[in-house]
Amino acid sequence: MLFFKHISKTATPAISIRLTKAQKWKLGISIFFGKIIGLLIVLFAMKVIPSLLATKAYAGDTYTPHETSMINSINTVWTLVAAFLVFGMQAGFIILEAGFARARETVNVLMECIFDTCLCGLLFYAIGYAFMFSHGNGFIGMNWFFLQGTPATYETTGIPLLAHWIFQYAFADTCSTIVSGAMIGRTAFRGDILYSIGITGFIYPIIGHWAWGPDGFLATMGSTGGFLPTLGQPFHDFAGSTVVHTIGGIASLAGAIVLGPRIGRIFKRDGGGMPAPHNLTIAALGGFILWFGWYGFNPGSTLSALDADGIGRVATNTTLAACSGGMLAMYMALWFGDTKGKFDLGYTVNGFLGGLVAITCPCYWVSPLGAILLGAVAGIVVWVSVNVIEYCRVDDPIGAVAVHGFAGIWGTWSLGLFASGQFGSTGPLGADNSAPLAGLFYGGGLTVFKAQVIGSTTITIATFVVTFIMMWLIKKLPHPYNLRVEEKGETGPGGLDMFDHGSSAYPAQ
């Protein structure tokens, strides 16, 4: 400020005129509209250039090696940018979970999320990616361990396999982070290490192979010689409502049941309620970071920057489902919650997250109106699920089971209802809409819905049974490797933070 005051006193008359208030307004308006024009040019280029490279008329043409290399490079950059956005969701998970937790377990939440990220990278490199995405049989992949013997590109995508690996690593990391959410406040850190190995190294990739592997039995369901050939329809999960979120949410449910509630936790039916979150500010911020990361999660799953229409539709559907999910969860709490007449922040955040989870499966195949409707139902599902879980005396501090488990199941089923009959599949050169998916509400009958229910139910039951057994076995181990921390670690001074980590997020000043 002193610098500008000095200039205004010593400047020439011409400079003084340019710095008058009226001229500043004109200059500001000019800059603003210049930026708007620039933005419109960028958007126009994003729309037109891909159409010049690949259109419906040229989708089947043969490309020169140079053109193919350029197309693959563009798609690879898009996939990597999306991977980085998905990885950034870890920051959202950390502060969302920490905000909803109690202050005495904040360091534990942060450490669990960071450790899971590191562990997931090593396990997904060694065995996870091989189990999930390599060829094998309908149940498990059996090649590419330690990323050895891999092809240059993944299947027919044209994407370098290592670029595909890092994109899918970010997804795997998301699933493993979800699991810790319902187990906050009473899980021993060594127990967390053990179950994280089980989830990331085996449960997520092997069950995920069923739906996303090149020869998974749900991915090939309905085909000749495959699982349920008379169904004539495979299981669809575009970006992971089931593969990522239902597996993570149902594994959370199994862990929370095995662990039992936190010491001193009194449920509503017994005259108590959920302990108050220690910092709703960072919880809400974490929710918004997750929402932002979802723009890599869903649009990035096209693996194709040339599918311009698909990317735009997916991003729009993702936004609208989140909006309607947040609105409906807020109004459910307002109308029917324990604090009637109050607008509850926690339910609103979990509501838009539930909408995001639900749209993750059908985002490519539904219309914007369908996204709004299924997102609204997801908001209701989240509110109902949170209260049912509470009634069943399952201690889920952040609502992970409701948001990721039950909203994920609903989102997967919703494809069979809301698929608009307009869109088929994405590809490296653009969309192929020759065989569009149509749900019940768009004249497609129940075929797609049946496939979705079969796939979702199969994965849900398998995840719960296997995870429950794993958690139960870990809980039988002696301390300090038990799943549940010792009582003094949970109730002693400083709680889990001091007991397992020797530090507090908020040391006394």
KAJOTA-V875472 format. One record per residue. SS is DSSP state (A for helix, B for strand, O for the rest). Layout:
SS / SS
This chain:
O / A / A / A / A / A / A / A / A / A / O / O / A / A / A / A / A / A / O / O / A / A / A / A / A / A / A / A / A / A / A / A / A / A / A / A / A / A / A / A / A / A / A / A / A / A / A / A / A / A / A / A / A / O / O / A / A / A / O / O / O / O / O / O / A / A / A / A / A / A / A / A / A / A / A / A / A / A / A / A / A / A / A / A / A / A / A / A / A / A / A / A / A / A / A / A / A / A / A / A / O / O / A / A / A / A / A / A / A / A / A / A / A / A / A / A / A / A / A / A / A / A / A / A / A / A / A / A / A / A / A / A / A / O / O / B / O / O / O / O / B / O / O / O / A / A / A / O / O / O / O / O / B / O / O / O / O / O / O / B / A / A / A / A / A / A / A / A / A / A / A / A / A / A / A / A / A / A / A / A / A / O / O / O / O / O / B / O / A / A / A / A / A / A / A / A / A / A / A / A / A / A / A / A / A / A / A / A / A / A / A / A / O / O / O / O / O / O / O / O / O / O / O / O / O / O / O / O / A / A / A / O / O / O / O / O / O / O / O / O / A / A / A / A / A / A / A / A / A / A / A / A / A / A / A / A / A / A / A / O / O / O / O / O / O / O / O / A / A / A / O / O / O / O / O / O / O / O / O / A / A / A / A / A / A / A / A / A / A / A / A / A / A / A / A / A / A / O / A / A / A / A / O / O / O / O / O / A / A / A / A / A / A / A / A / A / A / A / A / A / A / A / A / A / A / A / A / A / A / A / A / A / A / A / A / A / O / O / O / O / O / O / O / O / A / A / A / A / A / A / A / A / A / A / A / A / A / A / A / A / A / A / O / O / O / B / O / A / A / A / A / A / A / A / A / A / A / A / A / A / A / A / A / A / A / A / A / A / A / A / A / O / O / O / O / O / O / O / O / A / A / A / A / A / A / A / A / A / A / A / A / A / A / A / A / A / A / A / B / B / O / O / O / O / B / O / O / O / O / O / O / B / O / O / O / O / O / B / O / A / A / A / O / O / O / O / A / A / A / A / A / A / A / A / A / A / A / A / A / A / A / A / A / A / A / A / A / A / A / A / A / A / A / A / A / O / O / O / O / O / O / O / O / B / O / O / A / A / A / A / A / O / O / O / A / A / A / A / A / A / A / O / O / O / O / O / O / O / O
